[in-house]
Each structure stands twice: as C-alpha cells, then as structure tokens.
Amino acid sequence: MKNIQEDIKTGNFKQAYLLYGEEAYLKQQYKHKLVQALNPEDDTMNFNHYEGRNIDVKELIDLCETMPFFADRRVILLEDTGFFKNKCDELADYMKELPDYLCLIFVENEVDKRNRMYKAVKAAGRIGEFVQQDEKTLMRWAAGLLKKEGKMITQRDMELLLTMTGVDMGNLRMELEKI
C-alpha cells in the first residue's frame, strides 16, 4: 500500500496495478485515488472501465494498443475479471510488452499468487493486498476520523461500537458518520 501511495504522491506510475483482498473499503479507496491521479480531468476518451468475467481478451489487448487521444496515457480499470483465478495466458504474455502510455488497474476479490497474471502484474507494476484490519488499527482509524470532526470517544465506547458494527471498515465509516 505504501508503494502505491508513493506512486500517487510522486506521479511516477507503473504500468499495472493489482488491488485485491478482503477489505473492500480500502480497496475502493485506493482504486479511486489511483484513477483520480491517473485520469485527473475525468477524461472519458482515454479511460475505460470493464467489470465482470465476460471480457474479451483480444478486444482488451486491441484497446491497450490504441494510443491515447490528446493525453499522456490511457487508463483501463478492470474489476472482478477472474483473470487472477482462471487461466488467461494471452493477457499474461501481453503484460511483458505493455506500451509506455498504458496503465492497467485490476481490482479483484480473489487472487491465486501462483497464477501467471499475478506474476506478470508483479513484474510490470505494483500489487496491493488489502486484508481485514485488526481491532487496534480500526480503533486508531476511527478515533482519527472522529477527531477531525472535533469529537472524542473513550476506549470502552469504541470497543462497544466495534462489537456492534463489526470490523468492516465501510460499515464502521457509515456508523461513524451518524455519530
């Protein structure tokens, strides 16, 4: 995660990013940060978004080969494709020769680290695994959010809140907004 934050901060982006794991809230936050940093003006001509398992790989590769139109880069966001669970050799081979202007962002729930796509993305870019946060981390994060709003919470009340909401960051964030 720190490497991805560093890329966003410096503006030196890799050609591929893989965001995966159980913690959906963090995954979505990083996805939005990356897309915003790579496509700051909401350029719809050079940004494509695909979701689901029915993506035609040949069509995707053709799109990757299309030069950006009046922009520095083409950004393609791919969500829940299954490329990292099932075999996708054609795309894995293509990952070795990505054009300089292209940035691929993969957002997946499940990943097999032995998969060729995983190894190809690791070679071409960065991988961020978003695991369920422990209670201590969640307490610090929630206390920080409340502090920004000028509110405080005791340790005991925070523990009670976590037992009521669970450890899902998205759910906890919504409940904190109500407070």
VODRENVO-98846 format. One record per residue (C-alpha): residue in three letters; x, y, z. Coordinates in steps of 0.05 Angstrom, whole numbers. Example, Ala and Ser with C-alpha at 12.3 -4.5 7.8 and 13.67 -1.06 7.14 Angstrom:
BEGIN
aa/east/north/up
ALA/246/-90/156
SER/273/-21/143
END
This chain:
BEGIN
aa/east/north/up
MET/0/0/0
LYS/56/48/16
ASN/87/38/-53
ILE/20/55/-86
GLN/14/118/-42
GLU/84/137/-61
ASP/68/130/-135
ILE/7/174/-127
LYS/46/226/-89
THR/105/229/-137
GLY/66/219/-201
ASN/113/164/-224
PHE/64/109/-242
LYS/76/37/-261
GLN/42/5/-320
ALA/-1/-43/-279
TYR/-33/-45/-210
LEU/-69/-102/-176
LEU/-113/-86/-116
TYR/-142/-146/-81
GLY/-163/-174/-14
GLU/-219/-178/37
GLU/-222/-105/58
ALA/-269/-75/7
TYR/-268/-4/36
LEU/-192/4/30
LYS/-192/-29/-39
GLN/-244/21/-64
GLN/-207/80/-33
TYR/-142/62/-68
LYS/-179/48/-133
HIS/-209/117/-132
LYS/-143/150/-113
LEU/-107/115/-170
VAL/-160/131/-221
GLN/-163/204/-199
ALA/-87/211/-201
LEU/-80/177/-269
ASN/-141/210/-300
PRO/-147/277/-263
GLU/-193/312/-312
ASP/-243/254/-318
ASP/-221/243/-390
THR/-272/195/-418
MET/-235/186/-484
ASN/-174/154/-453
PHE/-207/119/-394
ASN/-242/52/-400
HIS/-277/11/-345
TYR/-292/-63/-351
GLU/-327/-105/-299
GLY/-343/-178/-295
ARG/-317/-243/-324
ASN/-342/-235/-395
ILE/-285/-192/-421
ASP/-259/-209/-490
VAL/-183/-211/-481
LYS/-168/-198/-554
GLU/-213/-137/-554
LEU/-179/-113/-489
ILE/-110/-121/-520
ASP/-132/-82/-582
LEU/-156/-26/-536
CYS/-89/-28/-500
GLU/-54/-18/-566
THR/-96/44/-582
MET/-55/107/-570
PRO/-85/159/-522
PHE/-121/217/-555
PHE/-93/285/-534
ALA/-67/257/-469
ASP/-5/226/-439
ARG/-36/159/-421
ARG/-93/110/-430
VAL/-121/82/-365
ILE/-161/17/-364
LEU/-196/-4/-300
LEU/-214/-78/-296
GLU/-256/-104/-238
ASP/-273/-175/-217
THR/-248/-205/-282
GLY/-226/-272/-255
PHE/-161/-266/-294
PHE/-122/-279/-230
LYS/-162/-342/-212
ASN/-170/-373/-280
LYS/-122/-382/-337
CYS/-110/-321/-381
ASP/-45/-335/-416
GLU/-55/-288/-474
LEU/-61/-227/-429
ALA/-4/-252/-384
ASP/41/-255/-445
TYR/19/-186/-468
MET/36/-158/-399
LYS/110/-167/-415
GLU/107/-116/-471
LEU/58/-62/-447
PRO/62/4/-484
ASP/92/63/-444
TYR/27/103/-448
LEU/-16/48/-417
CYS/-36/38/-344
LEU/-78/-22/-324
ILE/-113/-24/-257
PHE/-140/-92/-235
VAL/-187/-96/-175
GLU/-202/-167/-154
ASN/-232/-204/-95
GLU/-195/-269/-103
VAL/-125/-280/-128
ASP/-81/-341/-138
LYS/-9/-319/-127
ARG/16/-377/-169
ASN/-24/-352/-229
ARG/15/-324/-290
MET/-25/-260/-289
TYR/-5/-246/-217
LYS/68/-256/-234
ALA/61/-213/-297
VAL/30/-155/-258
LYS/83/-162/-204
ALA/137/-155/-258
ALA/103/-96/-293
GLY/77/-57/-233
ARG/52/-59/-162
ILE/8/-105/-122
GLY/-32/-83/-61
GLU/-64/-134/-15
PHE/-119/-106/29
VAL/-131/-151/89
GLN/-182/-144/144
GLN/-156/-94/195
ASP/-146/-114/267
GLU/-186/-80/323
LYS/-128/-37/347
THR/-118/-7/278
LEU/-192/4/269
MET/-196/40/336
ARG/-140/87/317
TRP/-170/100/249
ALA/-240/113/277
ALA/-213/158/332
GLY/-175/197/279
LEU/-239/206/238
LEU/-277/229/299
LYS/-221/276/319
LYS/-224/310/251
GLU/-297/325/266
GLY/-280/353/335
LYS/-308/293/372
MET/-276/244/421
ILE/-293/173/442
THR/-269/131/500
GLN/-234/65/492
ARG/-293/28/522
ASP/-343/62/477
MET/-300/47/416
GLU/-297/-27/435
LEU/-373/-27/442
LEU/-380/6/375
LEU/-336/-47/343
THR/-376/-103/374
MET/-440/-72/346
THR/-414/-56/276
GLY/-362/-110/265
VAL/-293/-99/234
ASP/-316/-79/164
MET/-286/-10/151
GLY/-342/12/104
ASN/-395/-5/155
LEU/-356/27/211
ARG/-347/91/170
MET/-422/96/158
GLU/-436/87/231
LEU/-384/140/250
GLU/-416/189/202
LYS/-482/181/240
ILE/-446/199/305
END
